Amino acid sequence: LPENCKELRDQERAYEKFLFIVDTYQEQPHLIDPYLQEFFEKLINIIKTCISNEQEKTSLNDNLINETFKYMHCLTKMRGYKKIVQYLPH
């Protein structure tokens, strides 16, 4: 994800590819359950890293945070918030 956020074209291509994959699981979302924890750990680590680098306030960091939340939203839409909230830090 951090590599794809440097150029808009790569960012959009990666997001469309991710959406295609998520849409294939739309009818049977329980099949992706074993991988959800790993996905959310990686996404949350990206957000934590961007927040910890807040001194280097750049548009790249903001863009990366926004993209990460877009990916999290897609997973939440597919699986439902009740399942996803288990993987989020409180």
DSSP file with accessible surface (Angstrom, degrees, kcal/mol):
  #  RESIDUE AA STRUCTURE BP1 BP2  ACC     N-H-->O    O-->H-N    N-H-->O    O-->H-N    TCO  KAPPA ALPHA  PHI   PSI    X-CA   Y-CA   Z-CA
    1    1 A L     >        0   0   38      0, 0.0     4,-1.0     0, 0.0     3,-0.3   0.000 360.0 360.0 360.0 -44.3    0.0    0.0    0.0
    2    2 A P  T  4  +     0   0   54      0, 0.0     3,-0.4     0, 0.0     4,-0.2   0.879 360.0  50.9 -62.9 -32.2    2.7    2.6    0.8
    3    3 A E  T >4 S+     0   0  132      1,-0.2     3,-0.8     2,-0.1     4,-0.3   0.840 108.3  52.2 -71.4 -31.9    4.4    1.9   -2.6
    4    4 A N  T 34 S+     0   0   57     -3,-0.3     3,-0.5     1,-0.2     7,-0.3   0.670  97.1  67.2 -78.7 -16.5    1.1    2.4   -4.5
    5    5 A C  T 3< S+     0   0    4     -4,-1.0    -1,-0.2    -3,-0.4    -2,-0.1   0.486  81.1  77.6 -85.1  -1.4    0.3    5.8   -2.9
    6    6 A K  S <  S+     0   0  149     -3,-0.8     2,-0.4    -4,-0.2    -1,-0.2   0.860 100.8  34.2 -76.4 -34.1    3.2    7.5   -4.6
    7    7 A E  S  > S-     0   0  110     -3,-0.5     4,-2.2    -4,-0.3    -1,-0.2  -0.975  73.9-138.4-124.5 139.1    1.5    7.8   -8.0
    8    8 A L  H  > S+     0   0  109     -2,-0.4     4,-2.7     1,-0.2     5,-0.2   0.882 102.8  53.8 -62.3 -39.3   -2.2    8.3   -8.5
    9    9 A R  H  > S+     0   0  165      1,-0.2     4,-2.3     2,-0.2    -1,-0.2   0.928 111.2  44.8 -64.4 -44.3   -2.5    5.8  -11.4
   10   10 A D  H  > S+     0   0   45      2,-0.2     4,-2.5     1,-0.2    -1,-0.2   0.888 112.3  53.8 -65.3 -37.7   -0.8    3.0   -9.3
   11   11 A Q  H  X S+     0   0   13     -4,-2.2     4,-2.1    -7,-0.3    -2,-0.2   0.935 111.4  43.9 -62.5 -46.4   -3.1    3.9   -6.4
   12   12 A E  H  X S+     0   0  112     -4,-2.7     4,-2.5     2,-0.2     5,-0.2   0.893 112.8  52.0 -68.0 -38.6   -6.2    3.6   -8.4
   13   13 A R  H  X S+     0   0  142     -4,-2.3     4,-2.2    -5,-0.2    -2,-0.2   0.928 111.0  47.1 -63.8 -44.0   -5.1    0.4  -10.1
   14   14 A A  H  X S+     0   0   19     -4,-2.5     4,-2.4     1,-0.2    -1,-0.2   0.908 112.7  49.8 -65.8 -39.2   -4.3   -1.3   -6.8
   15   15 A Y  H  X S+     0   0   39     -4,-2.1     4,-2.7    -5,-0.2    -2,-0.2   0.916 110.6  49.0 -67.7 -41.2   -7.7   -0.2   -5.3
   16   16 A E  H  X S+     0   0  121     -4,-2.5     4,-2.2     2,-0.2    -1,-0.2   0.897 111.4  50.2 -64.4 -38.7   -9.7   -1.4   -8.3
   17   17 A K  H  X S+     0   0  146     -4,-2.2     4,-2.0     2,-0.2    -2,-0.2   0.922 111.5  48.5 -64.7 -42.2   -7.8   -4.8   -8.1
   18   18 A F  H  X S+     0   0   40     -4,-2.4     4,-2.7     1,-0.2     5,-0.2   0.914 110.1  51.8 -64.0 -43.2   -8.6   -5.0   -4.4
   19   19 A L  H  X S+     0   0   29     -4,-2.7     4,-2.7     1,-0.2    -1,-0.2   0.896 107.7  52.6 -60.5 -40.7  -12.3   -4.1   -5.0
   20   20 A F  H  X S+     0   0  144     -4,-2.2     4,-1.3     2,-0.2    -1,-0.2   0.929 111.5  45.9 -61.2 -43.6  -12.5   -6.9   -7.6
   21   21 A I  H  X S+     0   0   80     -4,-2.0     4,-0.8     1,-0.2     3,-0.4   0.931 113.5  48.6 -65.7 -44.5  -11.1   -9.4   -5.2
   22   22 A V  H >< S+     0   0    3     -4,-2.7     3,-1.0     1,-0.2     4,-0.2   0.902 107.2  56.4 -63.8 -38.8  -13.4   -8.3   -2.4
   23   23 A D  H >< S+     0   0   85     -4,-2.7     3,-1.1     1,-0.3     4,-0.4   0.815  98.5  60.7 -65.2 -28.8  -16.4   -8.4   -4.7
   24   24 A T  H 3< S+     0   0   87     -4,-1.3     3,-0.3    -3,-0.4    -1,-0.3   0.789 106.8  47.0 -68.4 -24.1  -15.7  -12.1   -5.4
   25   25 A Y  T << S+     0   0   76     -3,-1.0    -1,-0.2    -4,-0.8    -2,-0.2   0.360  83.5  99.6 -93.9   3.7  -16.2  -12.8   -1.7
   26   26 A Q  S <  S+     0   0   82     -3,-1.1    -1,-0.2    -4,-0.2    -2,-0.1   0.874  84.2  45.0 -60.8 -37.5  -19.4  -10.7   -1.4
   27   27 A E  S    S+     0   0  184     -4,-0.4    -1,-0.2    -3,-0.3    -2,-0.1   0.814 129.1  24.4 -78.1 -30.8  -21.7  -13.8   -1.6
   28   28 A Q    >   +     0   0  110     -4,-0.2     3,-1.5    -3,-0.1    -1,-0.3  -0.572  69.0 161.4-131.8  71.1  -19.7  -15.9    0.8
   29   29 A P  G >   +     0   0   26      0, 0.0     3,-1.6     0, 0.0     4,-0.3   0.743  64.7  75.7 -68.7 -19.6  -17.7  -13.5    3.0
   30   30 A H  G >  S+     0   0  103      1,-0.3     3,-1.0     2,-0.2    49,-0.0   0.734  81.4  72.1 -64.4 -19.0  -17.1  -16.1    5.7
   31   31 A L  G <  S+     0   0   84     -3,-1.5    -1,-0.3     1,-0.2     4,-0.1   0.750  95.8  50.6 -67.7 -22.4  -14.4  -17.6    3.5
   32   32 A I  G X> S+     0   0    9     -3,-1.6     3,-1.8    -4,-0.2     4,-0.8   0.526  80.6  99.8 -94.2  -3.4  -12.1  -14.7    4.1
   33   33 A D  H X> S+     0   0   29     -3,-1.0     3,-0.9    -4,-0.3     4,-0.6   0.846  74.3  59.0 -53.3 -41.9  -12.4  -14.8    7.9
   34   34 A P  H 34 S+     0   0  101      0, 0.0     4,-0.3     0, 0.0    -1,-0.3   0.758 111.7  42.4 -63.0 -18.2   -9.1  -16.6    8.5
   35   35 A Y  H <> S+     0   0  122     -3,-1.8     4,-2.2     1,-0.1    -2,-0.2   0.531  89.3  88.1-104.0  -8.2   -7.2  -13.8    6.8
   36   36 A L  H <X S+     0   0    0     -3,-0.9     4,-2.8    -4,-0.8     5,-0.3   0.890  85.4  53.3 -62.0 -41.7   -9.1  -10.8    8.3
   37   37 A Q  H  X S+     0   0  109     -4,-0.6     4,-2.3     1,-0.2    -1,-0.2   0.937 110.5  47.3 -61.6 -43.2   -6.8  -10.5   11.4
   38   38 A E  H  > S+     0   0   95     -4,-0.3     4,-2.0     2,-0.2    -1,-0.2   0.920 112.5  50.2 -63.7 -43.1   -3.7  -10.4    9.2
   39   39 A F  H  X S+     0   0   70     -4,-2.2     4,-2.4     1,-0.2    -2,-0.2   0.946 113.5  44.4 -59.0 -50.0   -5.3   -7.8    6.9
   40   40 A F  H  X S+     0   0    1     -4,-2.8     4,-2.8     1,-0.2     5,-0.3   0.849 109.3  56.0 -70.4 -32.1   -6.3   -5.5    9.7
   41   41 A E  H  X S+     0   0  101     -4,-2.3     4,-2.2    -5,-0.3    -1,-0.2   0.937 111.1  45.1 -61.6 -44.2   -3.0   -5.8   11.6
   42   42 A K  H  X S+     0   0  119     -4,-2.0     4,-1.8     2,-0.2    -2,-0.2   0.925 114.9  47.2 -66.1 -43.5   -1.2   -4.6    8.4
   43   43 A L  H  X S+     0   0   16     -4,-2.4     4,-2.0     1,-0.2    -2,-0.2   0.921 113.2  48.0 -65.6 -41.7   -3.6   -1.8    7.8
   44   44 A I  H  X S+     0   0   20     -4,-2.8     4,-2.8     1,-0.2    -1,-0.2   0.892 108.9  54.5 -67.7 -36.4   -3.6   -0.6   11.4
   45   45 A N  H  X S+     0   0   91     -4,-2.2     4,-2.3    -5,-0.3    -1,-0.2   0.880 106.3  52.2 -64.0 -36.9    0.2   -0.7   11.5
   46   46 A I  H  X S+     0   0   30     -4,-1.8     4,-2.3     2,-0.2    -2,-0.2   0.939 111.5  46.4 -63.1 -44.2    0.3    1.5    8.4
   47   47 A I  H  X S+     0   0   19     -4,-2.0     4,-2.4     1,-0.2    -2,-0.2   0.932 112.4  49.8 -64.7 -44.2   -2.0    4.0   10.2
   48   48 A K  H  X S+     0   0  117     -4,-2.8     4,-2.5     1,-0.2    -1,-0.2   0.899 110.3  51.0 -62.0 -39.4    0.1    3.9   13.4
   49   49 A T  H  X S+     0   0   75     -4,-2.3     4,-1.5     2,-0.2    -1,-0.2   0.919 110.8  48.1 -64.6 -42.5    3.3    4.5   11.4
   50   50 A C  H  < S+     0   0    7     -4,-2.3    -2,-0.2     1,-0.2    -1,-0.2   0.895 113.1  48.1 -65.6 -38.4    1.8    7.5    9.6
   51   51 A I  H >< S+     0   0   92     -4,-2.4     3,-1.2     1,-0.2    -2,-0.2   0.893 109.3  52.3 -70.4 -37.9    0.6    9.0   12.9
   52   52 A S  H 3< S+     0   0   74     -4,-2.5     3,-0.4     1,-0.3    -1,-0.2   0.794 106.6  55.1 -69.2 -24.3    3.9    8.4   14.6
   53   53 A N  T >< S+     0   0   55     -4,-1.5     3,-1.3     1,-0.2    -1,-0.3  -0.057  70.3 127.3 -93.4  33.3    5.6   10.3   11.8
   54   54 A E  T <   +     0   0  119     -3,-1.2     3,-0.5     1,-0.3    -1,-0.2   0.763  60.8  67.5 -66.1 -23.1    3.3   13.2   12.3
   55   55 A Q  T 3  S+     0   0  176     -3,-0.4     2,-1.2     1,-0.3    -1,-0.3   0.864  94.9  59.1 -63.6 -32.4    6.3   15.6   12.5
   56   56 A E  S <  S-     0   0  123     -3,-1.3     2,-0.9    -6,-0.1    -1,-0.3  -0.441  81.8-177.3 -90.9  59.7    6.9   14.8    8.8
   57   57 A K        +     0   0  136     -2,-1.2     2,-0.3    -3,-0.5    -3,-0.1  -0.447  17.2 156.0 -65.7 100.8    3.4   16.1    7.9
   58   58 A T     >  -     0   0   65     -2,-0.9     4,-1.7     1,-0.1     5,-0.1  -0.869  57.4-118.1-125.1 162.7    3.3   15.5    4.2
   59   59 A S  H  > S+     0   0  101     -2,-0.3     4,-2.7     1,-0.2     5,-0.2   0.795 114.3  62.8 -69.4 -25.4    0.5   15.0    1.8
   60   60 A L  H  > S+     0   0   73      2,-0.2     4,-2.5     1,-0.2    -1,-0.2   0.921 103.5  47.6 -64.9 -42.0    1.9   11.5    1.1
   61   61 A N  H  > S+     0   0   24     -5,-0.2     4,-2.3     2,-0.2    -2,-0.2   0.929 113.8  47.1 -63.0 -45.4    1.2   10.5    4.8
   62   62 A D  H  X S+     0   0   62     -4,-1.7     4,-2.4     1,-0.2    -2,-0.2   0.913 113.1  49.0 -62.7 -41.7   -2.3   12.0    4.6
   63   63 A N  H  X S+     0   0   50     -4,-2.7     4,-2.5     2,-0.2    -2,-0.2   0.904 110.3  51.1 -64.8 -40.6   -3.0   10.2    1.3
   64   64 A L  H  X S+     0   0   17     -4,-2.5     4,-2.4     2,-0.2    -2,-0.2   0.912 109.9  49.3 -65.2 -40.8   -1.7    6.9    2.7
   65   65 A I  H  X S+     0   0   33     -4,-2.3     4,-2.3     2,-0.2    -2,-0.2   0.936 111.7  49.1 -63.7 -44.5   -4.0    7.2    5.7
   66   66 A N  H  X S+     0   0   99     -4,-2.4     4,-1.7     1,-0.2    -2,-0.2   0.918 112.0  48.3 -61.7 -43.5   -7.0    7.9    3.5
   67   67 A E  H  X S+     0   0    4     -4,-2.5     4,-2.1     2,-0.2    -1,-0.2   0.902 109.2  53.5 -63.8 -40.4   -6.2    5.0    1.2
   68   68 A T  H  X S+     0   0    0     -4,-2.4     4,-2.2     1,-0.2    -2,-0.2   0.925 108.7  48.8 -61.8 -42.3   -5.8    2.7    4.2
   69   69 A F  H  X S+     0   0  106     -4,-2.3     4,-2.4     1,-0.2    -1,-0.2   0.839 106.9  56.7 -68.7 -29.9   -9.2    3.7    5.5
   70   70 A K  H  X S+     0   0   78     -4,-1.7     4,-2.0     2,-0.2    -1,-0.2   0.927 108.5  46.9 -63.5 -42.3  -10.7    3.1    2.0
   71   71 A Y  H  X S+     0   0   21     -4,-2.1     4,-2.0     2,-0.2    -2,-0.2   0.908 111.9  50.6 -65.7 -40.8   -9.4   -0.5    2.1
   72   72 A M  H  X S+     0   0   18     -4,-2.2     4,-2.4     1,-0.2    -2,-0.2   0.893 108.2  53.2 -64.6 -37.3  -10.7   -1.0    5.6
   73   73 A H  H  X S+     0   0  119     -4,-2.4     4,-2.8     2,-0.2    -1,-0.2   0.907 107.0  51.7 -64.6 -41.4  -14.1    0.3    4.5
   74   74 A C  H  X S+     0   0    1     -4,-2.0     4,-2.0     1,-0.2    -1,-0.2   0.923 111.4  46.7 -61.8 -43.7  -14.2   -2.2    1.7
   75   75 A L  H  X S+     0   0    1     -4,-2.0     4,-2.6     2,-0.2     5,-0.3   0.898 113.2  49.4 -65.4 -38.5  -13.5   -5.1    4.0
   76   76 A T  H  X S+     0   0   40     -4,-2.4     4,-2.7     1,-0.2    -2,-0.2   0.906 109.9  51.1 -67.5 -39.5  -16.1   -3.8    6.5
   77   77 A K  H  < S+     0   0  114     -4,-2.8    -1,-0.2     1,-0.2    -2,-0.2   0.896 114.4  44.5 -63.9 -37.9  -18.7   -3.5    3.8
   78   78 A M  H  < S+     0   0    8     -4,-2.0    -2,-0.2    -5,-0.2    -1,-0.2   0.935 127.6  24.9 -72.5 -44.9  -18.0   -7.0    2.7
   79   79 A R  H  < S-     0   0   59     -4,-2.6     4,-0.2    -5,-0.2    -3,-0.2   0.709 109.0-110.4 -98.9 -24.0  -17.9   -8.7    6.1
   80   80 A G    >X  -     0   0   30     -4,-2.7     4,-1.7    -5,-0.3     3,-0.5   0.101  22.9 -96.8 100.3 143.8  -20.0   -6.4    8.3
   81   81 A Y  H 3> S+     0   0  160      1,-0.2     4,-2.5     2,-0.2     5,-0.2   0.809 116.4  63.8 -68.1 -28.4  -19.0   -4.2   11.1
   82   82 A K  H 34 S+     0   0  152      1,-0.2     4,-0.4     2,-0.2    -1,-0.2   0.879 109.4  39.9 -65.2 -35.6  -19.8   -6.7   13.9
   83   83 A K  H X4 S+     0   0   57     -3,-0.5     3,-0.7    -4,-0.2     4,-0.3   0.878 116.6  50.1 -77.2 -38.1  -17.1   -9.1   12.6
   84   84 A I  H >< S+     0   0    3     -4,-1.7     3,-2.2     1,-0.2     4,-0.5   0.851  95.2  69.1 -73.0 -33.8  -14.6   -6.3   11.9
   85   85 A V  G >< S+     0   0   60     -4,-2.5     3,-0.9     1,-0.3    -1,-0.2   0.775  88.2  68.7 -61.3 -20.6  -14.8   -4.6   15.2
   86   86 A Q  G <  S+     0   0  122     -3,-0.7    -1,-0.3    -4,-0.4    -2,-0.2   0.785 101.1  46.5 -65.5 -26.7  -13.1   -7.6   16.8
   87   87 A Y  G <  S+     0   0   49     -3,-2.2    -1,-0.2    -4,-0.3    -2,-0.2   0.474  94.0  92.7 -97.1  -3.4   -9.9   -6.7   15.0
   88   88 A L  S <  S-     0   0   57     -3,-0.9     2,-0.2    -4,-0.5   -47,-0.0  -0.716  79.1-116.4 -94.2 140.9   -9.8   -3.0   15.8
   89   89 A P              0   0   85      0, 0.0    -2,-0.1     0, 0.0    -1,-0.0  -0.480 360.0 360.0 -72.6 144.0   -7.9   -1.7   18.9
   90   90 A H              0   0  194     -2,-0.2    -5,-0.0     0, 0.0     0, 0.0  -0.841 360.0 360.0-110.5 360.0  -10.2    0.0   21.4
